[in-house]
């Protein structure tokens, strides 16, 4: 898959991950979309390392599922990291 296709896939998966995991993750939509690209990369790497399924063709169902799972994992981790940011502790 080309780098442009990979970036578009990551942006779409970041938006879908935000819809699936709503909450107070820090950074807003731009950070969410960047995390989607990182998640698609992570999902492709883990999918190929564990299951032999990676990011192959843009319109392949396995590519979209692997990228979505990666984006969900990265967004969930980001949510745990930024959950308490900005709160004043007494």
Steps between C-alpha positions, in 0.01 A plus 500: 500500500629847422584751771208722399259208522647409837454855631141517375427163660653617829296820500178309438583244768582775749159656444327162534695419815392834650137415422535155658698621805347837591641672801732767623820405324735794488597667177174537311424378150840575347678289759238229453564490126875486553447221752291323236795504261728370776237238587472385140877458492494310829208284386675416175821412679330287768268337248790394282713391796233295677253387234685552174238761401621851431406814314497371145235657278301811579159343431572172680276425799791355697696822452213711637443267798868484594531879471184556707617267777838674508335844513271389784796368700705818451202725580420300815861525618499874424177535700659332803809722474306827469206410725618694805684774316380846590335405829607676816570264788438615853 
